[in-house]
C-alpha cells in the first residue's frame, strides 16, 4: 500500500486546464508576454521562459512556476 500522499508536479498540473495552457502559448506567440503557471496556487505568472521549471511564484513564494510550454510537455 502506498502511503506517500505527495503529488508529483505531473499530477498537480492537471488542475490547470489544457485550454488555459494553450491560450497562454498562443498569447506568447502573438504578444510580448512570457506566460507560465504556478502549480502550487494555480496563479498566472509572467516573465517565464517557455521551458521554465521551478521558478519562484510572486504570489505564494513556492518554487513551482513552470513555463506554459513546459507544462504542455509534462
CHARMM internal coordinates of N, CA and C (Angstrom, degrees):
IC EDIT
DIST 1 N 1 CA 1.4478
DIST 1 CA 1 C 1.5190
ANGL 1 N 1 CA 1 C 109.30
DIST 1 C 2 N 1.3175
ANGL 1 CA 1 C 2 N 117.82
DIHE 1 N 1 CA 1 C 2 N 132.58
DIST 2 N 2 CA 1.4508
ANGL 1 C 2 N 2 CA 123.13
DIHE 1 CA 1 C 2 N 2 CA -178.16
DIST 2 CA 2 C 1.5223
ANGL 2 N 2 CA 2 C 109.61
DIHE 1 C 2 N 2 CA 2 C -84.65
DIST 2 C 3 N 1.3245
ANGL 2 CA 2 C 3 N 116.81
DIHE 2 N 2 CA 2 C 3 N 119.85
DIST 3 N 3 CA 1.4573
ANGL 2 C 3 N 3 CA 120.48
DIHE 2 CA 2 C 3 N 3 CA -179.96
DIST 3 CA 3 C 1.5163
ANGL 3 N 3 CA 3 C 111.91
DIHE 2 C 3 N 3 CA 3 C -102.44
DIST 3 C 4 N 1.3085
ANGL 3 CA 3 C 4 N 117.42
DIHE 3 N 3 CA 3 C 4 N 4.94
DIST 4 N 4 CA 1.4602
ANGL 3 C 4 N 4 CA 121.74
DIHE 3 CA 3 C 4 N 4 CA 179.76
DIST 4 CA 4 C 1.5237
ANGL 4 N 4 CA 4 C 108.77
DIHE 3 C 4 N 4 CA 4 C -80.71
DIST 4 C 5 N 1.3324
ANGL 4 CA 4 C 5 N 116.97
DIHE 4 N 4 CA 4 C 5 N 112.48
DIST 5 N 5 CA 1.4637
ANGL 4 C 5 N 5 CA 121.66
DIHE 4 CA 4 C 5 N 5 CA -176.98
DIST 5 CA 5 C 1.5170
ANGL 5 N 5 CA 5 C 113.05
DIHE 4 C 5 N 5 CA 5 C -96.24
DIST 5 C 6 N 1.3343
ANGL 5 CA 5 C 6 N 118.06
DIHE 5 N 5 CA 5 C 6 N -0.04
DIST 6 N 6 CA 1.4499
ANGL 5 C 6 N 6 CA 120.46
DIHE 5 CA 5 C 6 N 6 CA 179.95
DIST 6 CA 6 C 1.5226
ANGL 6 N 6 CA 6 C 109.79
DIHE 5 C 6 N 6 CA 6 C -76.91
DIST 6 C 7 N 1.3385
ANGL 6 CA 6 C 7 N 114.93
DIHE 6 N 6 CA 6 C 7 N 140.87
DIST 7 N 7 CA 1.4554
ANGL 6 C 7 N 7 CA 119.65
DIHE 6 CA 6 C 7 N 7 CA 176.69
DIST 7 CA 7 C 1.5129
ANGL 7 N 7 CA 7 C 109.18
DIHE 6 C 7 N 7 CA 7 C -94.12
DIST 7 C 8 N 1.3003
ANGL 7 CA 7 C 8 N 116.42
DIHE 7 N 7 CA 7 C 8 N 142.08
DIST 8 N 8 CA 1.4569
ANGL 7 C 8 N 8 CA 120.50
DIHE 7 CA 7 C 8 N 8 CA 174.98
DIST 8 CA 8 C 1.5252
ANGL 8 N 8 CA 8 C 108.51
DIHE 7 C 8 N 8 CA 8 C -79.44
DIST 8 C 9 N 1.3602
ANGL 8 CA 8 C 9 N 117.87
DIHE 8 N 8 CA 8 C 9 N 158.81
DIST 9 N 9 CA 1.4594
ANGL 8 C 9 N 9 CA 119.77
DIHE 8 CA 8 C 9 N 9 CA 177.42
DIST 9 CA 9 C 1.5200
ANGL 9 N 9 CA 9 C 112.60
DIHE 8 C 9 N 9 CA 9 C -55.63
DIST 9 C 10 N 1.3345
ANGL 9 CA 9 C 10 N 117.42
DIHE 9 N 9 CA 9 C 10 N -32.62
DIST 10 N 10 CA 1.4531
ANGL 9 C 10 N 10 CA 119.78
DIHE 9 CA 9 C 10 N 10 CA -179.97
DIST 10 CA 10 C 1.5263
ANGL 10 N 10 CA 10 C 111.56
DIHE 9 C 10 N 10 CA 10 C -62.57
DIST 10 C 11 N 1.3238
ANGL 10 CA 10 C 11 N 117.76
DIHE 10 N 10 CA 10 C 11 N -36.24
DIST 11 N 11 CA 1.4580
ANGL 10 C 11 N 11 CA 120.56
DIHE 10 CA 10 C 11 N 11 CA 178.62
DIST 11 CA 11 C 1.5211
ANGL 11 N 11 CA 11 C 110.92
DIHE 10 C 11 N 11 CA 11 C -79.24
DIST 11 C 12 N 1.3271
ANGL 11 CA 11 C 12 N 117.17
DIHE 11 N 11 CA 11 C 12 N -36.58
DIST 12 N 12 CA 1.4552
ANGL 11 C 12 N 12 CA 120.47
DIHE 11 CA 11 C 12 N 12 CA -177.60
DIST 12 CA 12 C 1.5143
ANGL 12 N 12 CA 12 C 112.49
DIHE 11 C 12 N 12 CA 12 C -64.84
DIST 12 C 13 N 1.3364
ANGL 12 CA 12 C 13 N 118.27
DIHE 12 N 12 CA 12 C 13 N -36.25
DIST 13 N 13 CA 1.4576
ANGL 12 C 13 N 13 CA 119.06
DIHE 12 CA 12 C 13 N 13 CA -175.66
DIST 13 CA 13 C 1.5219
ANGL 13 N 13 CA 13 C 112.20
DIHE 12 C 13 N 13 CA 13 C -67.42
DIST 13 C 14 N 1.3189
ANGL 13 CA 13 C 14 N 118.29
DIHE 13 N 13 CA 13 C 14 N -12.41
DIST 14 N 14 CA 1.4597
ANGL 13 C 14 N 14 CA 121.02
DIHE 13 CA 13 C 14 N 14 CA 177.95
DIST 14 CA 14 C 1.5224
ANGL 14 N 14 CA 14 C 111.50
DIHE 13 C 14 N 14 CA 14 C -65.02
DIST 14 C 15 N 1.3426
ANGL 14 CA 14 C 15 N 117.46
DIHE 14 N 14 CA 14 C 15 N -17.34
DIST 15 N 15 CA 1.4636
ANGL 14 C 15 N 15 CA 120.64
DIHE 14 CA 14 C 15 N 15 CA 177.43
DIST 15 CA 15 C 1.5229
ANGL 15 N 15 CA 15 C 110.46
DIHE 14 C 15 N 15 CA 15 C -72.21
DIST 15 C 16 N 1.3263
ANGL 15 CA 15 C 16 N 117.26
DIHE 15 N 15 CA 15 C 16 N -22.63
DIST 16 N 16 CA 1.4624
ANGL 15 C 16 N 16 CA 122.00
DIHE 15 CA 15 C 16 N 16 CA 177.78
DIST 16 CA 16 C 1.5236
ANGL 16 N 16 CA 16 C 106.42
DIHE 15 C 16 N 16 CA 16 C -95.77
DIST 16 C 17 N 1.3157
ANGL 16 CA 16 C 17 N 116.23
DIHE 16 N 16 CA 16 C 17 N 118.60
DIST 17 N 17 CA 1.4671
ANGL 16 C 17 N 17 CA 120.08
DIHE 16 CA 16 C 17 N 17 CA -172.06
DIST 17 CA 17 C 1.5255
ANGL 17 N 17 CA 17 C 112.50
DIHE 16 C 17 N 17 CA 17 C -66.78
DIST 17 C 18 N 1.3037
ANGL 17 CA 17 C 18 N 114.74
DIHE 17 N 17 CA 17 C 18 N 152.46
DIST 18 N 18 CA 1.4592
ANGL 17 C 18 N 18 CA 121.28
DIHE 17 CA 17 C 18 N 18 CA 177.14
DIST 18 CA 18 C 1.5287
ANGL 18 N 18 CA 18 C 110.12
DIHE 17 C 18 N 18 CA 18 C -61.00
DIST 18 C 19 N 1.3216
ANGL 18 CA 18 C 19 N 117.88
DIHE 18 N 18 CA 18 C 19 N -37.21
DIST 19 N 19 CA 1.4663
ANGL 18 C 19 N 19 CA 120.93
DIHE 18 CA 18 C 19 N 19 CA 177.92
DIST 19 CA 19 C 1.5227
ANGL 19 N 19 CA 19 C 111.02
DIHE 18 C 19 N 19 CA 19 C -60.90
DIST 19 C 20 N 1.3194
ANGL 19 CA 19 C 20 N 116.83
DIHE 19 N 19 CA 19 C 20 N -40.48
DIST 20 N 20 CA 1.4606
ANGL 19 C 20 N 20 CA 121.76
DIHE 19 CA 19 C 20 N 20 CA 179.49
DIST 20 CA 20 C 1.5294
ANGL 20 N 20 CA 20 C 110.70
DIHE 19 C 20 N 20 CA 20 C -66.32
DIST 20 C 21 N 1.3143
ANGL 20 CA 20 C 21 N 117.29
DIHE 20 N 20 CA 20 C 21 N -41.39
DIST 21 N 21 CA 1.4645
ANGL 20 C 21 N 21 CA 121.84
DIHE 20 CA 20 C 21 N 21 CA 178.55
DIST 21 CA 21 C 1.5241
ANGL 21 N 21 CA 21 C 110.48
DIHE 20 C 21 N 21 CA 21 C -65.30
DIST 21 C 22 N 1.3296
ANGL 21 CA 21 C 22 N 116.95
DIHE 21 N 21 CA 21 C 22 N -46.90
DIST 22 N 22 CA 1.4675
ANGL 21 C 22 N 22 CA 120.82
DIHE 21 CA 21 C 22 N 22 CA -179.51
DIST 22 CA 22 C 1.5291
ANGL 22 N 22 CA 22 C 111.75
DIHE 21 C 22 N 22 CA 22 C -64.20
DIST 22 C 23 N 1.3239
ANGL 22 CA 22 C 23 N 117.50
DIHE 22 N 22 CA 22 C 23 N -37.41
DIST 23 N 23 CA 1.4645
ANGL 22 C 23 N 23 CA 120.93
DIHE 22 CA 22 C 23 N 23 CA 177.35
DIST 23 CA 23 C 1.5274
ANGL 23 N 23 CA 23 C 110.36
DIHE 22 C 23 N 23 CA 23 C -64.29
DIST 23 C 24 N 1.3214
ANGL 23 CA 23 C 24 N 117.17
DIHE 23 N 23 CA 23 C 24 N -38.61
DIST 24 N 24 CA 1.4634
ANGL 23 C 24 N 24 CA 121.22
DIHE 23 CA 23 C 24 N 24 CA 178.50
DIST 24 CA 24 C 1.5332
ANGL 24 N 24 CA 24 C 110.82
DIHE 23 C 24 N 24 CA 24 C -65.88
DIST 24 C 25 N 1.3219
ANGL 24 CA 24 C 25 N 116.66
DIHE 24 N 24 CA 24 C 25 N -40.62
DIST 25 N 25 CA 1.4663
ANGL 24 C 25 N 25 CA 120.21
DIHE 24 CA 24 C 25 N 25 CA 178.58
DIST 25 CA 25 C 1.5199
ANGL 25 N 25 CA 25 C 110.13
DIHE 24 C 25 N 25 CA 25 C -65.73
DIST 25 C 26 N 1.3133
ANGL 25 CA 25 C 26 N 117.46
DIHE 25 N 25 CA 25 C 26 N -41.84
DIST 26 N 26 CA 1.4651
ANGL 25 C 26 N 26 CA 120.81
DIHE 25 CA 25 C 26 N 26 CA 177.83
DIST 26 CA 26 C 1.5259
ANGL 26 N 26 CA 26 C 110.23
DIHE 25 C 26 N 26 CA 26 C -63.65
DIST 26 C 27 N 1.3293
ANGL 26 CA 26 C 27 N 116.79
DIHE 26 N 26 CA 26 C 27 N -39.65
DIST 27 N 27 CA 1.4664
ANGL 26 C 27 N 27 CA 121.04
DIHE 26 CA 26 C 27 N 27 CA 177.99
DIST 27 CA 27 C 1.5319
ANGL 27 N 27 CA 27 C 110.32
DIHE 26 C 27 N 27 CA 27 C -60.58
DIST 27 C 28 N 1.3264
ANGL 27 CA 27 C 28 N 117.03
DIHE 27 N 27 CA 27 C 28 N -42.15
DIST 28 N 28 CA 1.4654
ANGL 27 C 28 N 28 CA 120.62
DIHE 27 CA 27 C 28 N 28 CA 179.36
DIST 28 CA 28 C 1.5184
ANGL 28 N 28 CA 28 C 110.58
DIHE 27 C 28 N 28 CA 28 C -61.83
DIST 28 C 29 N 1.3205
ANGL 28 CA 28 C 29 N 116.23
DIHE 28 N 28 CA 28 C 29 N -36.84
DIST 29 N 29 CA 1.4599
ANGL 28 C 29 N 29 CA 120.41
DIHE 28 CA 28 C 29 N 29 CA -178.41
DIST 29 CA 29 C 1.5257
ANGL 29 N 29 CA 29 C 112.80
DIHE 28 C 29 N 29 CA 29 C -73.14
DIST 29 C 30 N 1.3207
ANGL 29 CA 29 C 30 N 117.83
DIHE 29 N 29 CA 29 C 30 N -22.80
DIST 30 N 30 CA 1.4616
ANGL 29 C 30 N 30 CA 120.79
DIHE 29 CA 29 C 30 N 30 CA -175.68
DIST 30 CA 30 C 1.5261
ANGL 30 N 30 CA 30 C 113.37
DIHE 29 C 30 N 30 CA 30 C -110.72
DIST 30 C 31 N 1.3250
ANGL 30 CA 30 C 31 N 118.20
DIHE 30 N 30 CA 30 C 31 N -13.49
DIST 31 N 31 CA 1.4716
ANGL 30 C 31 N 31 CA 122.35
DIHE 30 CA 30 C 31 N 31 CA -178.51
DIST 31 CA 31 C 1.5249
ANGL 31 N 31 CA 31 C 109.16
DIHE 30 C 31 N 31 CA 31 C -127.11
DIST 31 C 32 N 1.2828
ANGL 31 CA 31 C 32 N 116.25
DIHE 31 N 31 CA 31 C 32 N -172.43
DIST 32 N 32 CA 1.4563
ANGL 31 C 32 N 32 CA 121.22
DIHE 31 CA 31 C 32 N 32 CA 179.09
DIST 32 CA 32 C 1.5227
ANGL 32 N 32 CA 32 C 112.15
DIHE 31 C 32 N 32 CA 32 C -100.37
DIST 32 C 33 N 1.3157
ANGL 32 CA 32 C 33 N 117.95
DIHE 32 N 32 CA 32 C 33 N 19.66
DIST 33 N 33 CA 1.4597
ANGL 32 C 33 N 33 CA 120.03
DIHE 32 CA 32 C 33 N 33 CA -178.43
DIST 33 CA 33 C 1.5252
ANGL 33 N 33 CA 33 C 110.90
DIHE 32 C 33 N 33 CA 33 C -89.59
DIST 33 C 34 N 1.3103
ANGL 33 CA 33 C 34 N 115.47
DIHE 33 N 33 CA 33 C 34 N 158.78
DIST 34 N 34 CA 1.4608
ANGL 33 C 34 N 34 CA 123.14
DIHE 33 CA 33 C 34 N 34 CA 174.59
DIST 34 CA 34 C 1.5121
ANGL 34 N 34 CA 34 C 107.73
DIHE 33 C 34 N 34 CA 34 C -126.03
DIST 34 C 35 N 1.3310
ANGL 34 CA 34 C 35 N 117.30
DIHE 34 N 34 CA 34 C 35 N 82.35
DIST 35 N 35 CA 1.4604
ANGL 34 C 35 N 35 CA 120.87
DIHE 34 CA 34 C 35 N 35 CA -171.74
DIST 35 CA 35 C 1.5230
ANGL 35 N 35 CA 35 C 113.87
DIHE 34 C 35 N 35 CA 35 C -76.69
DIST 35 C 36 N 1.3107
ANGL 35 CA 35 C 36 N 113.14
DIHE 35 N 35 CA 35 C 36 N 151.86
DIST 36 N 36 CA 1.4547
ANGL 35 C 36 N 36 CA 122.03
DIHE 35 CA 35 C 36 N 36 CA 173.66
DIST 36 CA 36 C 1.5140
ANGL 36 N 36 CA 36 C 108.19
DIHE 35 C 36 N 36 CA 36 C -154.16
DIST 36 C 37 N 1.3239
ANGL 36 CA 36 C 37 N 115.74
DIHE 36 N 36 CA 36 C 37 N -179.63
DIST 37 N 37 CA 1.4593
ANGL 36 C 37 N 37 CA 120.65
DIHE 36 CA 36 C 37 N 37 CA -179.04
DIST 37 CA 37 C 1.5139
ANGL 37 N 37 CA 37 C 109.93
DIHE 36 C 37 N 37 CA 37 C -140.54
DIST 37 C 38 N 1.3219
ANGL 37 CA 37 C 38 N 115.12
DIHE 37 N 37 CA 37 C 38 N 145.58
DIST 38 N 38 CA 1.4586
ANGL 37 C 38 N 38 CA 120.07
DIHE 37 CA 37 C 38 N 38 CA 174.12
DIST 38 CA 38 C 1.5205
ANGL 38 N 38 CA 38 C 107.84
DIHE 37 C 38 N 38 CA 38 C -90.40
DIST 38 C 39 N 1.3108
ANGL 38 CA 38 C 39 N 116.45
DIHE 38 N 38 CA 38 C 39 N 125.31
DIST 39 N 39 CA 1.4623
ANGL 38 C 39 N 39 CA 120.36
DIHE 38 CA 38 C 39 N 39 CA 179.55
DIST 39 CA 39 C 1.5157
ANGL 39 N 39 CA 39 C 111.79
DIHE 38 C 39 N 39 CA 39 C -76.21
DIST 39 C 40 N 1.3157
ANGL 39 CA 39 C 40 N 117.79
DIHE 39 N 39 CA 39 C 40 N -19.90
DIST 40 N 40 CA 1.4603
ANGL 39 C 40 N 40 CA 120.81
DIHE 39 CA 39 C 40 N 40 CA -179.03
DIST 40 CA 40 C 1.5282
ANGL 40 N 40 CA 40 C 111.65
DIHE 39 C 40 N 40 CA 40 C -78.30
DIST 40 C 41 N 1.3427
ANGL 40 CA 40 C 41 N 117.05
DIHE 40 N 40 CA 40 C 41 N -45.69
DIST 41 N 41 CA 1.4740
ANGL 40 C 41 N 41 CA 119.51
DIHE 40 CA 40 C 41 N 41 CA -175.48
DIST 41 CA 41 C 1.5271
ANGL 41 N 41 CA 41 C 113.21
DIHE 40 C 41 N 41 CA 41 C -116.92
DIST 41 C 42 N 1.3372
ANGL 41 CA 41 C 42 N 117.60
DIHE 41 N 41 CA 41 C 42 N -1.87
DIST 42 N 42 CA 1.4666
ANGL 41 C 42 N 42 CA 124.66
DIHE 41 CA 41 C 42 N 42 CA 177.51
DIST 42 CA 42 C 1.5199
ANGL 42 N 42 CA 42 C 114.54
DIHE 41 C 42 N 42 CA 42 C 67.40
DIST 42 C 43 N 1.3340
ANGL 42 CA 42 C 43 N 117.83
DIHE 42 N 42 CA 42 C 43 N 14.18
DIST 43 N 43 CA 1.4571
ANGL 42 C 43 N 43 CA 121.09
DIHE 42 CA 42 C 43 N 43 CA 178.17
DIST 43 CA 43 C 1.5245
ANGL 43 N 43 CA 43 C 110.38
DIHE 42 C 43 N 43 CA 43 C -77.28
DIST 43 C 44 N 1.3368
ANGL 43 CA 43 C 44 N 115.47
DIHE 43 N 43 CA 43 C 44 N 152.68
DIST 44 N 44 CA 1.4534
ANGL 43 C 44 N 44 CA 121.02
DIHE 43 CA 43 C 44 N 44 CA 172.58
DIST 44 CA 44 C 1.5222
ANGL 44 N 44 CA 44 C 108.55
DIHE 43 C 44 N 44 CA 44 C -71.17
DIST 44 C 45 N 1.2949
ANGL 44 CA 44 C 45 N 116.29
DIHE 44 N 44 CA 44 C 45 N 148.73
DIST 45 N 45 CA 1.4576
ANGL 44 C 45 N 45 CA 121.98
DIHE 44 CA 44 C 45 N 45 CA 175.78
DIST 45 CA 45 C 1.5179
ANGL 45 N 45 CA 45 C 107.83
DIHE 44 C 45 N 45 CA 45 C -131.98
DIST 45 C 46 N 1.3132
ANGL 45 CA 45 C 46 N 116.62
DIHE 45 N 45 CA 45 C 46 N 145.74
DIST 46 N 46 CA 1.4517
ANGL 45 C 46 N 46 CA 120.80
DIHE 45 CA 45 C 46 N 46 CA 178.05
DIST 46 CA 46 C 1.5186
ANGL 46 N 46 CA 46 C 108.45
DIHE 45 C 46 N 46 CA 46 C -119.34
DIST 46 C 47 N 1.3058
ANGL 46 CA 46 C 47 N 116.54
DIHE 46 N 46 CA 46 C 47 N 162.01
DIST 47 N 47 CA 1.4507
ANGL 46 C 47 N 47 CA 120.81
DIHE 46 CA 46 C 47 N 47 CA -179.74
DIST 47 CA 47 C 1.5135
ANGL 47 N 47 CA 47 C 113.11
DIHE 46 C 47 N 47 CA 47 C 81.43
DIST 47 C 48 N 1.3180
ANGL 47 CA 47 C 48 N 116.30
DIHE 47 N 47 CA 47 C 48 N 28.06
DIST 48 N 48 CA 1.4676
ANGL 47 C 48 N 48 CA 121.68
DIHE 47 CA 47 C 48 N 48 CA -178.95
DIST 48 CA 48 C 1.5220
ANGL 48 N 48 CA 48 C 109.98
DIHE 47 C 48 N 48 CA 48 C -104.36
DIST 48 C 49 N 1.2948
ANGL 48 CA 48 C 49 N 115.83
DIHE 48 N 48 CA 48 C 49 N 135.08
DIST 49 N 49 CA 1.4556
ANGL 48 C 49 N 49 CA 119.36
DIHE 48 CA 48 C 49 N 49 CA 169.66
DIST 49 CA 49 C 1.5342
ANGL 49 N 49 CA 49 C 107.04
DIHE 48 C 49 N 49 CA 49 C -64.62
DIST 49 C 50 N 1.3299
ANGL 49 CA 49 C 50 N 118.42
DIHE 49 N 49 CA 49 C 50 N 152.79
DIST 50 N 50 CA 1.4611
ANGL 49 C 50 N 50 CA 119.26
DIHE 49 CA 49 C 50 N 50 CA 179.42
DIST 50 CA 50 C 1.5276
ANGL 50 N 50 CA 50 C 113.34
DIHE 49 C 50 N 50 CA 50 C -56.95
DIST 50 C 51 N 1.3371
ANGL 50 CA 50 C 51 N 117.06
DIHE 50 N 50 CA 50 C 51 N -31.39
DIST 51 N 51 CA 1.4674
ANGL 50 C 51 N 51 CA 120.01
DIHE 50 CA 50 C 51 N 51 CA -179.53
DIST 51 CA 51 C 1.5303
ANGL 51 N 51 CA 51 C 112.44
DIHE 50 C 51 N 51 CA 51 C -102.78
DIST 51 C 52 N 1.3315
ANGL 51 CA 51 C 52 N 116.53
DIHE 51 N 51 CA 51 C 52 N 23.89
DIST 52 N 52 CA 1.4706
ANGL 51 C 52 N 52 CA 121.04
DIHE 51 CA 51 C 52 N 52 CA -178.67
DIST 52 CA 52 C 1.5278
ANGL 52 N 52 CA 52 C 111.22
DIHE 51 C 52 N 52 CA 52 C -61.43
DIST 52 C 53 N 1.3354
ANGL 52 CA 52 C 53 N 114.45
DIHE 52 N 52 CA 52 C 53 N 141.31
DIST 53 N 53 CA 1.4678
ANGL 52 C 53 N 53 CA 121.19
DIHE 52 CA 52 C 53 N 53 CA 177.21
DIST 53 CA 53 C 1.5174
ANGL 53 N 53 CA 53 C 108.10
DIHE 52 C 53 N 53 CA 53 C -141.12
DIST 53 C 54 N 1.3046
ANGL 53 CA 53 C 54 N 115.40
DIHE 53 N 53 CA 53 C 54 N 132.14
DIST 54 N 54 CA 1.4660
ANGL 53 C 54 N 54 CA 122.62
DIHE 53 CA 53 C 54 N 54 CA 172.59
DIST 54 CA 54 C 1.5278
ANGL 54 N 54 CA 54 C 113.77
DIHE 53 C 54 N 54 CA 54 C 61.11
DIST 54 C 55 N 1.3346
ANGL 54 CA 54 C 55 N 117.47
DIHE 54 N 54 CA 54 C 55 N 35.18
DIST 55 N 55 CA 1.4612
ANGL 54 C 55 N 55 CA 120.31
DIHE 54 CA 54 C 55 N 55 CA 171.17
DIST 55 CA 55 C 1.5242
ANGL 55 N 55 CA 55 C 107.50
DIHE 54 C 55 N 55 CA 55 C -71.69
DIST 55 C 56 N 1.3198
ANGL 55 CA 55 C 56 N 116.51
DIHE 55 N 55 CA 55 C 56 N 157.01
DIST 56 N 56 CA 1.4609
ANGL 55 C 56 N 56 CA 120.68
DIHE 55 CA 55 C 56 N 56 CA 178.52
DIST 56 CA 56 C 1.5254
ANGL 56 N 56 CA 56 C 110.13
DIHE 55 C 56 N 56 CA 56 C -79.82
DIST 56 C 57 N 1.3123
ANGL 56 CA 56 C 57 N 116.80
DIHE 56 N 56 CA 56 C 57 N 134.08
DIST 57 N 57 CA 1.4641
ANGL 56 C 57 N 57 CA 123.23
DIHE 56 CA 56 C 57 N 57 CA -179.91
DIST 57 CA 57 C 1.5231
ANGL 57 N 57 CA 57 C 109.68
DIHE 56 C 57 N 57 CA 57 C -79.56
DIST 57 C 58 N 1.3291
ANGL 57 CA 57 C 58 N 116.79
DIHE 57 N 57 CA 57 C 58 N 130.68
DIST 58 N 58 CA 1.4574
ANGL 57 C 58 N 58 CA 121.44
DIHE 57 CA 57 C 58 N 58 CA 177.76
DIST 58 CA 58 C 1.5210
ANGL 58 N 58 CA 58 C 112.25
DIHE 57 C 58 N 58 CA 58 C -71.74
DIST 58 C 59 N 1.3245
ANGL 58 CA 58 C 59 N 118.02
DIHE 58 N 58 CA 58 C 59 N -18.13
DIST 59 N 59 CA 1.4552
ANGL 58 C 59 N 59 CA 121.65
DIHE 58 CA 58 C 59 N 59 CA -177.96
DIST 59 CA 59 C 1.5323
ANGL 59 N 59 CA 59 C 111.44
DIHE 58 C 59 N 59 CA 59 C -89.69
DIST 59 C 60 N 1.3366
ANGL 59 CA 59 C 60 N 116.76
DIHE 59 N 59 CA 59 C 60 N -53.80
DIST 60 N 60 CA 1.4602
ANGL 59 C 60 N 60 CA 119.80
DIHE 59 CA 59 C 60 N 60 CA -173.93
DIST 60 CA 60 C 1.5265
ANGL 60 N 60 CA 60 C 114.53
DIHE 59 C 60 N 60 CA 60 C -106.73
DIST 60 C 61 N 1.3334
ANGL 60 CA 60 C 61 N 116.95
DIHE 60 N 60 CA 60 C 61 N -12.43
DIST 61 N 61 CA 1.4526
ANGL 60 C 61 N 61 CA 120.40
DIHE 60 CA 60 C 61 N 61 CA 178.11
DIST 61 CA 61 C 1.5167
ANGL 61 N 61 CA 61 C 115.76
DIHE 60 C 61 N 61 CA 61 C 84.21
DIST 61 C 62 N 1.3240
ANGL 61 CA 61 C 62 N 117.86
DIHE 61 N 61 CA 61 C 62 N -6.02
DIST 62 N 62 CA 1.4601
ANGL 61 C 62 N 62 CA 121.26
DIHE 61 CA 61 C 62 N 62 CA 179.01
DIST 62 CA 62 C 1.5264
ANGL 62 N 62 CA 62 C 110.15
DIHE 61 C 62 N 62 CA 62 C -74.79
DIST 62 C 63 N 1.2832
ANGL 62 CA 62 C 63 N 116.93
DIHE 62 N 62 CA 62 C 63 N 150.02
DIST 63 N 63 CA 1.4673
ANGL 62 C 63 N 63 CA 121.39
DIHE 62 CA 62 C 63 N 63 CA 176.83
DIST 63 CA 63 C 1.5214
ANGL 63 N 63 CA 63 C 109.23
DIHE 62 C 63 N 63 CA 63 C -92.02
DIST 63 C 64 N 1.3413
ANGL 63 CA 63 C 64 N 114.20
DIHE 63 N 63 CA 63 C 64 N 66.17
DIST 64 N 64 CA 1.4622
ANGL 63 C 64 N 64 CA 121.59
DIHE 63 CA 63 C 64 N 64 CA -176.27
DIST 64 CA 64 C 1.5187
ANGL 64 N 64 CA 64 C 112.42
DIHE 63 C 64 N 64 CA 64 C -130.86
DIST 64 C 65 N 1.3330
ANGL 64 CA 64 C 65 N 117.76
DIHE 64 N 64 CA 64 C 65 N 23.98
DIST 65 N 65 CA 1.4644
ANGL 64 C 65 N 65 CA 120.76
DIHE 64 CA 64 C 65 N 65 CA 179.07
DIST 65 CA 65 C 1.5241
ANGL 65 N 65 CA 65 C 108.79
DIHE 64 C 65 N 65 CA 65 C -90.61
DIST 65 C 66 N 1.3269
ANGL 65 CA 65 C 66 N 114.30
DIHE 65 N 65 CA 65 C 66 N 129.46
DIST 66 N 66 CA 1.4653
ANGL 65 C 66 N 66 CA 122.23
DIHE 65 CA 65 C 66 N 66 CA 179.64
DIST 66 CA 66 C 1.5162
ANGL 66 N 66 CA 66 C 108.16
DIHE 65 C 66 N 66 CA 66 C -125.26
DIST 66 C 67 N 1.3214
ANGL 66 CA 66 C 67 N 116.17
DIHE 66 N 66 CA 66 C 67 N 145.92
DIST 67 N 67 CA 1.4505
ANGL 66 C 67 N 67 CA 120.95
DIHE 66 CA 66 C 67 N 67 CA 173.99
DIST 67 CA 67 C 1.5229
ANGL 67 N 67 CA 67 C 110.29
DIHE 66 C 67 N 67 CA 67 C -64.71
DIST 67 C 68 N 1.3176
ANGL 67 CA 67 C 68 N 116.49
DIHE 67 N 67 CA 67 C 68 N 150.10
DIST 68 N 68 CA 1.4652
ANGL 67 C 68 N 68 CA 120.74
DIHE 67 CA 67 C 68 N 68 CA -177.45
DIST 68 CA 68 C 1.5340
ANGL 68 N 68 CA 68 C 111.51
DIHE 67 C 68 N 68 CA 68 C -58.05
DIST 68 C 69 N 1.3188
ANGL 68 CA 68 C 69 N 117.19
DIHE 68 N 68 CA 68 C 69 N -43.01
DIST 69 N 69 CA 1.4581
ANGL 68 C 69 N 69 CA 119.50
DIHE 68 CA 68 C 69 N 69 CA -178.74
DIST 69 CA 69 C 1.5235
ANGL 69 N 69 CA 69 C 111.65
DIHE 68 C 69 N 69 CA 69 C -68.58
DIST 69 C 70 N 1.3199
ANGL 69 CA 69 C 70 N 117.10
DIHE 69 N 69 CA 69 C 70 N -33.72
DIST 70 N 70 CA 1.4572
ANGL 69 C 70 N 70 CA 120.35
DIHE 69 CA 69 C 70 N 70 CA 176.66
DIST 70 CA 70 C 1.5298
ANGL 70 N 70 CA 70 C 110.30
DIHE 69 C 70 N 70 CA 70 C -63.06
DIST 70 C 71 N 1.3319
ANGL 70 CA 70 C 71 N 116.79
DIHE 70 N 70 CA 70 C 71 N -40.84
DIST 71 N 71 CA 1.4702
ANGL 70 C 71 N 71 CA 119.84
DIHE 70 CA 70 C 71 N 71 CA 177.57
DIST 71 CA 71 C 1.5196
ANGL 71 N 71 CA 71 C 111.78
DIHE 70 C 71 N 71 CA 71 C -63.89
DIST 71 C 72 N 1.3134
ANGL 71 CA 71 C 72 N 116.57
DIHE 71 N 71 CA 71 C 72 N -33.72
DIST 72 N 72 CA 1.4520
ANGL 71 C 72 N 72 CA 120.45
DIHE 71 CA 71 C 72 N 72 CA 178.85
DIST 72 CA 72 C 1.5327
ANGL 72 N 72 CA 72 C 110.99
DIHE 71 C 72 N 72 CA 72 C -61.02
DIST 72 C 73 N 1.3257
ANGL 72 CA 72 C 73 N 116.69
DIHE 72 N 72 CA 72 C 73 N -35.28
DIST 73 N 73 CA 1.4568
ANGL 72 C 73 N 73 CA 120.97
DIHE 72 CA 72 C 73 N 73 CA -178.74
DIST 73 CA 73 C 1.5171
ANGL 73 N 73 CA 73 C 113.88
DIHE 72 C 73 N 73 CA 73 C -84.98
DIST 73 C 74 N 1.3193
ANGL 73 CA 73 C 74 N 116.95
DIHE 73 N 73 CA 73 C 74 N -13.91
DIST 74 N 74 CA 1.4746
ANGL 73 C 74 N 74 CA 119.83
DIHE 73 CA 73 C 74 N 74 CA -177.90
DIST 74 CA 74 C 1.5195
ANGL 74 N 74 CA 74 C 111.91
DIHE 73 C 74 N 74 CA 74 C -75.81
END
COOR INIT
IC SEED 1 N 1 CA 1 C
IC BUILD
